[in-house]
């Protein structure tokens, strides 16, 4: 039975930092039959993996599905994990592969989001913890804008940026995941950022020019 993602609203008892086990210890315990140890791995990595998947796929329900698949795949392949390598890097590699496969599927059958015109009238009366269709549309637009910028980059640079800023990975970890040198990992992030900055500056300049022409 594959582990499930934790409910963010569920109570999780804090573990004192000195009592936290290493990834290797958790993997070893899981392989000995302790399923709760893998649950601790899920709790440890669920949030950063979800941020990375969401940055790539743009839809929270799809991102959650992919993260679930990544954990399930890791659980099934745990016996093949080699302790001399970073477990974090190994897990991120599994997630990236799952994101690539899901993204290809989504491109073949694009989703269409429709807003109910009558729903907007009740948006002001919603509970603060509930996301309205309008709020969701705005969030999706921002995500699509970011994804559009990343899509303009070569895969090596966009993946490096996602790992760095959404996955919170160190450059050495990025190099390991992407199977490149440390200097190459740093260069991919730097060049990717420079390209995105250039596009944003160009876009702002165009907006200013258009504004002047309308006056």
C-alpha positions as a printed Julia matrix, in Angstrom:
215×3 Matrix{Float64}:
   0.0    0.0     0.0
   1.48   3.32   -1.09
   1.76   6.21    1.4
  -0.72   9.07    1.11
  -0.01  12.8     1.22
  -0.68  14.36    4.6
  -3.62  16.66    5.15
  -2.21  20.11    5.79
  -4.91  20.67    8.42
  -4.1   17.53   10.39
  -2.22  17.83   13.65
   1.41  16.81   13.39
   3.34  16.54   16.61
   6.6   18.46   16.43
   9.73  16.35   16.75
  12.62  17.92   18.68
  15.47  18.73   16.31
  17.9   16.57   18.28
  15.54  13.62   17.95
  15.04  13.86   14.2
  16.39  10.94   12.25
  18.43  11.31    9.08
  17.02  10.35    5.7
  19.23   7.27    5.65
  17.93   6.17    9.04
  14.34   6.62    7.91
  14.98   4.68    4.71
  16.63   1.86    6.65
  13.71   1.7     9.1
  11.19   1.68    6.24
  12.96  -1.2     4.53
  12.72  -3.11    7.81
   8.94  -2.75    7.74
   8.36   0.49    9.66
   5.81   2.31    7.46
   5.66   5.25    9.88
   9.25   6.07    9.0
   8.29   6.66    5.37
   5.43   8.8     6.63
   8.08  10.96    8.29
   9.86  11.25    4.93
   6.59  12.38    3.33
   6.1   14.98    6.06
   9.68  16.22    5.59
   9.58  16.66    1.82
   5.92  17.09    0.9
   5.86  20.92    0.9
   9.0   21.6    -1.18
   8.07  18.88   -3.67
   4.59  20.35   -4.01
   5.97  23.85   -4.63
   8.22  22.52   -7.36
   5.47  20.46   -9.0
   3.05  23.4    -8.87
   5.59  25.69  -10.54
   5.87  23.2   -13.4
   2.24  22.12  -13.79
   0.3   25.19  -12.68
  -2.67  23.38  -11.1
  -2.71  22.4    -7.45
  -4.77  19.24   -7.92
  -2.42  18.02  -10.66
   0.66  18.94   -8.62
  -0.67  17.01   -5.61
  -1.33  14.0    -7.83
   2.2   14.06   -9.22
   3.77  14.43   -5.77
   1.7   11.46   -4.6
   2.94   9.46   -7.6
   6.53  10.47   -6.86
   6.31   9.31   -3.25
   4.64   6.07   -4.34
   7.38   5.48   -6.91
  10.07   6.21   -4.32
   8.43   3.81   -1.89
   8.33   1.03   -4.49
  11.95   1.64   -5.52
  13.33   2.2    -2.04
  15.31  -1.04   -2.05
  17.28   0.21   -5.08
  18.3    3.46   -3.39
  22.05   3.61   -2.72
  22.89   5.17    0.62
  26.14   6.73   -0.62
  24.05   9.21   -2.63
  21.8   11.95   -1.28
  18.23  10.71   -0.72
  16.94  14.24   -1.27
  18.6   14.34   -4.7
  17.23  10.89   -5.56
  13.71  11.94   -4.57
  13.88  15.18   -6.56
  14.97  13.25   -9.65
  11.91  11.02   -9.35
   9.65  14.07   -9.03
  11.16  15.8   -12.08
  10.58  12.69  -14.19
   6.98  12.48  -12.95
   6.44  16.16  -13.79
   7.79  15.67  -17.31
   5.44  12.77  -17.96
   2.41  14.61  -16.56
   3.22  17.77  -18.5
   3.27  15.8   -21.76
  -0.14  14.35  -20.89
  -1.56  17.8   -20.14
  -0.32  19.18  -23.45
  -2.24  16.44  -25.27
  -5.48  17.23  -23.45
  -5.46  20.88  -22.28
  -7.87  21.71  -19.48
 -10.44  24.47  -19.86
 -11.49  26.44  -16.8
 -14.96  27.98  -16.92
 -16.27  30.57  -14.48
 -19.91  30.64  -13.48
 -21.18  34.21  -14.11
 -23.61  33.87  -11.19
 -20.8   32.81   -8.85
 -19.08  36.22   -8.96
 -22.09  37.8    -7.25
 -21.48  35.76   -4.11
 -17.7   36.16   -3.97
 -17.88  38.96   -1.39
 -19.86  36.75    0.99
 -17.49  33.79    0.94
 -15.56  32.54    3.92
 -12.01  33.96    3.96
 -10.54  30.47    3.78
 -12.42  29.64    0.57
 -10.89  30.48   -2.8
 -13.42  31.95   -5.2
 -13.4   31.19   -8.94
 -12.24  34.76   -9.58
  -9.34  34.44   -7.13
  -8.42  31.1    -8.68
  -8.47  32.61  -12.17
  -6.11  35.4   -11.05
  -3.76  32.9    -9.41
  -3.81  30.73  -12.51
  -3.02  33.75  -14.69
   0.05  34.55  -12.59
   1.16  30.93  -12.68
   0.66  30.81  -16.42
   2.74  34.0   -16.79
   5.59  32.49  -14.81
   5.34  29.22  -16.7
   5.31  31.16  -19.97
   8.58  32.84  -19.0
  10.16  29.54  -17.98
   8.95  27.92  -21.19
  11.0   30.43  -23.17
  14.15  29.02  -21.61
  15.96  25.82  -22.55
  14.92  22.9   -20.33
  18.31  22.87  -18.62
  17.86  26.45  -17.43
  14.16  26.24  -16.53
  14.69  23.02  -14.55
  17.66  24.58  -12.73
  15.57  27.62  -11.78
  12.71  25.45  -10.51
  15.04  23.34   -8.41
  16.72  26.43   -6.98
  13.76  28.67   -6.19
  10.8   26.29   -5.87
  12.65  23.23   -4.62
  14.98  25.23   -2.38
  17.96  23.16   -3.49
  21.61  24.08   -3.12
  23.73  24.39   -6.24
  25.57  21.17   -5.41
  22.23  19.34   -5.2
  21.09  20.85   -8.49
  24.3   19.64  -10.09
  23.67  16.13   -8.78
  20.05  16.03   -9.95
  20.91  17.4   -13.39
  24.11  15.34  -13.68
  26.35  18.32  -14.38
  29.22  20.15  -12.72
  28.73  22.67   -9.93
  29.86  25.53  -12.16
  27.4   24.45  -14.86
  24.52  24.37  -12.37
  25.37  27.91  -11.23
  25.67  29.1   -14.82
  22.27  27.64  -15.77
  20.56  29.47  -12.92
  22.39  32.73  -13.61
  21.79  32.71  -17.37
  18.14  31.69  -16.87
  17.57  34.6   -14.48
  19.26  37.01  -16.88
  17.02  35.91  -19.74
  13.83  36.21  -17.68
  14.92  39.67  -16.45
  15.53  40.76  -20.04
  12.05  39.6   -21.09
  10.4   41.38  -18.15
  12.29  44.62  -18.84
  11.36  44.44  -22.5
   7.71  43.87  -21.6
   7.69  46.86  -19.23
   9.25  49.06  -21.91
   6.59  48.01  -24.42
   3.84  48.82  -21.91
   5.31  52.29  -21.32
   5.56  52.97  -25.06
   1.97  51.89  -25.58
   0.86  54.12  -22.74
   2.64  57.14  -24.24
   1.11  56.51  -27.66
  -2.39  56.52  -26.2
  -1.96  59.92  -24.57
